[in-house]
Amino acid sequence: MTPQAWAYVAGGAGTGATMRANRAAFDRWRIVPRMLRDTSRRDLSVDLLGTRLAAPVLLAPIGVLELVHGEADLAVARACAAEGVPMILSNQASTPMETIARSLGGAPRWFQLYWSTSNDLVASFVRRAEEAGCSAIVLTLDTTMLGWRTHDLDLGWLPFLRGMGIAQYTSDPVFRAGLRQRLEAPGAQPRVTLATFDVLLQMMWRGWKSGLSSEDARRSALRFTASYARPSLSWVDLPFLQSLTKLPIVLKGIQHPDDARRAVDAGASAIVVSNHGGRQVDGAIASLDALPAVAAAVGGAIPVLFDSGIRTGADVLKALALGATAILLGRPYVHGLAIAGEVGVRDVVRNLIAELDLTLGLAGHTSVRGLTPDILAREGA
């Protein structure tokens, strides 16, 4: 990867303490294998929001994949179609959701939603997601503002300002209709340097691919940055989203048991225990440490999904034992994409599921459904 791509993909918030905590939490739990059990036949399948999945794995929404591979989301979609793994389409994808959907074929897909300052745009995204065959809306709660990401700041790097990762916006009729609305103060112009000229050329190129004029390409990046953040988002906004669609709504970013209970009361169809891979709050609780209490608070009323820190099949087994129905895989498949495109993503997915299957059998179990914390031992307990 380029230094900029690596900073965006591998970096976290602040000192990286939350990223380190995510991995340390997995190390504190140990699998306790049981012997002399017939594990010759194993079942990895789970039921999730009305769909039977062959394995408890979905690919998490990750934006700006054009940073690591030219085929970006399309390569990931083809890999999901080939492996039968659901893809959660990113709100910050490099490719419009309709184009991604065509590459997915019949594979399950959900749509991740970042709630912008424009409710009209939110409604348009949801409508397009329905038409693209998405079977759930995943509202990401923990990124109403971008975190303090030092790797990007060190490089002075934000891909969205270069027109990257905003394909859902530039392909949206509501967003495009607002491009002529004034955003800048009269006469406000950046100082022209080689760097700004390079940014302008990148914008023009991406605008051309999206059917935008060079001026509208510049405006699209500015309008995105002006409308992306929605720190005012609160529980009272959820009924509006529920009024837009009959699709299940999944709340991503839950870390506290009280928030989990409130999600159930608010009518969420599932939640995702996640700290955004350590990219938002430096020094936050590890996602795996939050999982048991959140799962207990939900009490089986709705599925609890999990992400942040998953690297191996053994990690998946631990998360399932601590209360997750399924997991969302993130950075590992991006690494596979960077190395070998679609083939790389498929290899990562195959390896993870194969290791989960093997670990399940070696631990003395035959199904991922019904795994409980007593198959684990907590280090130091």
C-alpha positions in Angstrom: 0.0 0.0 0.0 1.0 3.6 -0.3 1.8 5.4 3.0 -1.5 7.2 2.8 -3.4 4.0 2.2 -1.7 2.2 5.1 -2.3 5.1 7.4 -6.0 5.0 6.6 -6.4 1.3 6.9 -4.1 0.4 9.7 -4.4 3.5 11.8 -6.5 4.0 14.9 -7.5 6.8 17.2 -4.9 8.7 19.2 -2.1 6.5 20.6 -3.7 3.3 19.3 -4.6 2.2 22.8 -8.1 0.9 21.8 -6.7 -1.1 19.0 -4.2 -2.7 21.3 -6.9 -3.4 23.9 -9.0 -5.1 21.3 -6.3 -7.7 20.7 -5.3 -8.0 24.3 -8.9 -8.8 25.3 -8.8 -11.9 23.0 -5.6 -13.0 24.6 -7.2 -12.9 28.1 -9.7 -15.6 27.1 -8.4 -19.2 26.6 -10.3 -22.1 24.9 -10.6 -25.2 27.1 -10.7 -28.2 24.8 -12.8 -31.2 25.7 -11.8 -34.8 24.8 -13.4 -38.0 23.5 -16.3 -36.3 21.8 -17.4 -37.2 18.3 -16.7 -34.1 16.3 -16.5 -35.7 12.9 -19.5 -33.7 11.7 -19.6 -30.0 12.5 -22.1 -27.3 11.7 -21.1 -23.6 11.3 -24.5 -22.4 10.1 -26.5 -19.7 11.9 -29.9 -18.0 11.4 -29.6 -14.3 11.2 -32.5 -11.9 10.5 -34.4 -14.5 8.5 -31.4 -15.8 6.5 -29.5 -19.0 7.1 -25.8 -18.3 6.8 -23.3 -21.2 6.1 -20.9 -19.6 8.6 -21.3 -16.8 11.2 -19.2 -14.4 9.2 -20.1 -11.1 7.4 -17.7 -8.7 5.8 -17.8 -5.4 7.6 -18.4 -2.1 5.8 -15.0 -0.5 5.0 -14.8 2.7 3.0 -12.4 4.1 0.4 -11.3 0.6 -0.8 -9.9 2.2 -4.0 -6.9 3.2 -1.8 -5.8 -0.4 -1.7 -7.0 -1.9 -5.0 -8.4 -0.6 -8.3 -11.4 -2.8 -8.3 -12.2 -1.9 -4.7 -15.7 -2.9 -3.6 -16.4 -4.8 -6.8 -13.6 -7.3 -6.0 -15.0 -7.7 -2.5 -18.5 -8.2 -3.9 -17.3 -10.9 -6.3 -15.5 -12.7 -3.5 -18.6 -12.6 -1.3 -20.7 -14.0 -4.2 -18.2 -16.8 -4.7 -17.9 -17.7 -1.0 -21.5 -17.2 0.0 -20.6 -14.6 2.6 -22.8 -11.5 3.2 -21.3 -8.1 2.4 -22.3 -5.0 4.3 -22.0 -2.2 1.6 -20.2 0.8 2.9 -21.7 4.3 3.0 -18.2 5.5 2.1 -17.7 3.0 -0.8 -15.7 3.7 -3.9 -18.4 2.3 -6.1 -22.2 3.1 -6.1 -24.3 0.6 -4.3 -26.2 -0.4 -7.5 -23.0 -1.4 -9.2 -21.8 -3.3 -6.2 -25.2 -5.1 -6.1 -24.8 -6.4 -9.6 -21.4 -7.9 -8.7 -22.9 -9.6 -5.7 -25.4 -11.6 -7.7 -27.6 -13.5 -5.3 -25.3 -13.1 -2.3 -26.9 -11.5 0.8 -26.1 -7.8 1.3 -26.8 -5.1 3.9 -26.3 -1.4 3.7 -24.3 0.6 6.2 -25.7 4.1 6.8 -24.0 7.2 8.2 -26.7 9.6 9.1 -25.8 12.9 7.5 -27.1 16.4 8.2 -29.6 15.9 5.4 -32.6 13.7 6.2 -33.6 13.9 2.5 -30.2 12.3 1.7 -30.7 9.6 4.4 -34.1 8.8 2.8 -32.6 8.6 -0.6 -29.8 6.2 0.5 -32.3 4.0 2.3 -34.6 3.9 -0.8 -31.6 3.0 -3.1 -30.4 0.3 -0.6 -33.9 -1.3 -0.8 -33.8 -1.2 -4.6 -30.3 -2.7 -4.6 -31.6 -5.8 -2.7 -30.2 -5.0 0.7 -32.0 -6.9 3.5 -31.0 -4.7 6.4 -29.8 -1.1 7.2 -26.8 -0.9 9.6 -26.8 2.4 11.3 -23.3 3.3 12.5 -23.6 5.2 15.8 -20.0 5.8 16.8 -18.9 8.0 13.9 -21.1 11.0 14.0 -17.7 12.8 14.0 -14.4 11.5 12.7 -12.0 10.4 15.5 -8.6 11.9 16.2 -6.6 9.6 13.8 -3.0 10.5 14.2 -1.7 8.4 11.2 -3.8 10.4 8.8 -3.1 13.7 10.6 0.7 13.1 10.4 0.3 12.9 6.6 -2.3 15.7 6.3 -4.5 13.1 4.6 -8.2 12.8 4.3 -9.3 10.8 1.2 -12.7 12.3 1.0 -11.2 15.7 0.2 -9.8 14.1 -2.9 -13.1 12.8 -4.0 -12.4 9.3 -2.7 -14.9 7.1 -0.9 -17.9 9.3 -1.8 -19.4 7.3 -4.7 -22.7 6.8 -2.8 -23.0 10.6 -2.7 -21.9 11.5 -6.2 -24.3 8.9 -7.6 -27.2 10.1 -5.5 -29.9 12.4 -7.1 -30.6 14.3 -3.8 -26.9 14.9 -3.3 -26.3 16.0 -6.9 -29.3 18.3 -6.8 -27.6 20.2 -3.9 -24.2 20.8 -5.5 -25.1 24.3 -6.7 -26.0 25.5 -3.2 -23.4 27.8 -1.9 -21.1 26.5 0.9 -18.0 28.7 0.9 -17.8 32.2 2.1 -17.6 34.6 -0.8 -14.1 34.8 -2.2 -12.8 32.0 0.0 -10.2 30.0 -2.1 -7.4 27.7 -1.1 -3.8 28.9 -1.7 -2.7 27.3 -5.0 0.3 25.0 -4.5 1.6 21.8 -6.1 -0.3 19.8 -3.5 -3.6 21.6 -4.0 -3.2 21.3 -7.8 -2.7 17.5 -7.4 -5.9 17.3 -5.2 -7.8 19.2 -7.9 -6.6 16.8 -10.6 -7.7 13.9 -8.5 -11.1 15.4 -8.0 -11.5 16.1 -11.7 -10.6 12.5 -12.6 -13.0 11.0 -10.1 -15.7 13.5 -11.1 -15.3 12.6 -14.8 -15.8 8.9 -13.9 -19.0 9.9 -12.0 -20.2 12.1 -14.8 -19.6 15.3 -13.0 -18.0 18.5 -14.3 -14.7 19.5 -12.7 -16.5 22.3 -10.8 -19.2 19.8 -9.5 -16.5 17.4 -8.6 -14.9 20.0 -6.4 -18.2 21.0 -4.9 -19.0 17.3 -4.2 -16.0 17.0 -1.9 -16.8 20.2 -0.2 -20.5 19.4 0.2 -19.6 15.9 1.6 -17.4 17.4 4.3 -20.1 19.9 5.1 -22.9 17.3 5.5 -21.2 14.2 6.7 -20.9 14.8 10.5 -24.1 14.6 12.6 -23.1 14.9 16.2 -26.7 15.8 17.2 -27.9 12.3 16.3 -29.9 10.8 19.2 -32.4 8.1 20.1 -35.3 10.4 19.2 -34.2 10.3 15.5 -34.6 6.5 15.2 -38.4 6.6 14.5 -37.7 8.7 11.4 -35.4 6.0 10.0 -38.0 3.3 11.0 -40.6 5.3 9.1 -38.5 5.1 5.9 -38.3 1.4 5.6 -39.6 -2.0 6.7 -36.1 -3.5 6.5 -34.5 -4.6 9.8 -32.4 -1.8 11.4 -29.1 -2.9 13.0 -27.4 -0.5 15.4 -23.6 -0.7 15.1 -21.3 0.7 17.8 -23.0 -0.5 21.0 -20.6 -0.8 24.0 -22.7 -0.2 27.1 -25.5 -2.6 28.5 -27.9 0.3 29.0 -27.5 1.3 25.3 -28.2 -2.3 24.4 -31.4 -2.4 26.4 -32.5 0.9 24.9 -31.8 -0.5 21.4 -34.1 -3.4 22.1 -36.8 -1.0 23.5 -36.4 1.2 20.4 -37.2 -1.7 18.1 -33.7 -2.5 16.7 -33.6 -5.8 15.0 -30.0 -6.5 16.0 -27.0 -4.7 17.4 -23.2 -4.8 16.7 -20.8 -4.6 19.6 -18.1 -2.5 18.1 -15.6 0.3 18.9 -15.0 0.8 15.1 -11.8 -1.2 15.2 -10.3 1.3 17.7 -10.6 4.2 15.1 -12.8 6.5 17.1 -12.1 6.8 20.8 -8.5 6.4 22.2 -8.5 4.5 25.5 -12.0 3.0 25.0 -13.1 -0.4 26.3 -12.1 -3.4 24.2 -15.0 -4.6 22.1 -14.6 -8.2 23.5 -14.6 -6.9 27.1 -17.9 -5.1 26.4 -19.6 -8.1 24.7 -20.6 -10.3 27.7 -22.4 -7.6 29.6 -24.1 -6.3 26.4 -25.2 -9.9 25.4 -26.6 -10.4 29.0 -28.5 -7.1 28.8 -30.1 -8.1 25.5 -31.0 -11.5 26.9 -31.6 -13.2 23.5 -34.3 -10.7 22.5 -32.3 -9.8 19.3 -29.1 -11.0 17.7 -25.9 -9.6 19.0 -23.1 -9.2 16.4 -19.5 -8.4 17.0 -16.5 -6.7 15.4 -13.2 -5.0 16.4 -10.1 -7.2 16.7 -11.1 -10.4 14.9 -8.0 -11.9 13.2 -8.4 -15.7 13.4 -10.9 -18.5 13.5 -10.1 -19.0 17.2 -11.1 -15.3 17.8 -14.4 -16.0 16.1 -15.0 -19.0 18.4 -14.3 -16.8 21.5 -16.7 -14.1 20.4 -19.4 -16.6 19.7 -18.9 -18.2 23.1 -19.2 -14.8 24.8 -22.5 -14.0 23.3 -22.2 -13.1 19.6 -24.4 -14.7 17.0 -22.0 -13.8 14.2 -19.0 -11.6 13.6 -18.1 -8.8 11.1 -14.6 -9.2 9.6 -12.8 -6.0 8.8 -9.1 -5.2 8.3 -7.9 -8.8 7.4 -10.0 -8.9 4.2 -8.7 -5.4 3.2 -5.2 -6.8 3.5 -6.2 -9.7 1.2 -7.7 -7.2 -1.2 -4.5 -5.1 -1.3 -2.3 -8.2 -2.0 -4.4 -10.0 -4.6 -7.8 -8.4 -5.2 -10.8 -10.7 -5.3 -8.6 -13.8 -4.9 -7.0 -12.3 -1.8 -10.3 -11.6 -0.2 -11.5 -15.1 -0.9 -8.4 -16.6 0.6 -8.8 -14.6 3.8 -12.5 -15.6 4.1 -11.7 -19.3 3.4 -8.9 -19.4 5.8 -10.9 -17.8 8.6 -13.8 -20.1 8.2 -11.6 -23.2 7.8 -9.7 -22.3 11.1 -13.1 -21.7 12.9 -14.3 -25.2 11.7 -11.1 -26.9 12.8 -10.9 -25.1 16.2 -14.5 -25.9 16.9 -13.9 -29.6 16.4 -10.6 -29.6 18.3 -12.2 -27.9 21.2 -14.8 -30.7 21.3 -17.8 -29.0 19.9 -20.0 -29.7 16.8 -22.0 -26.5 16.3 -21.4 -22.8 16.7 -25.0 -22.4 17.9 -25.3 -22.6 21.6 -21.6 -22.0 22.5 -21.4 -20.5 26.0 -18.7 -18.8 28.1 -18.0 -22.0 30.0 -16.0 -23.3 27.1 -13.4 -20.6 27.9 -11.2 -19.8 30.8 -10.3 -16.2 31.7 -6.6 -15.7 32.3 -5.9 -14.9 35.9 -9.4 -15.8 37.0 
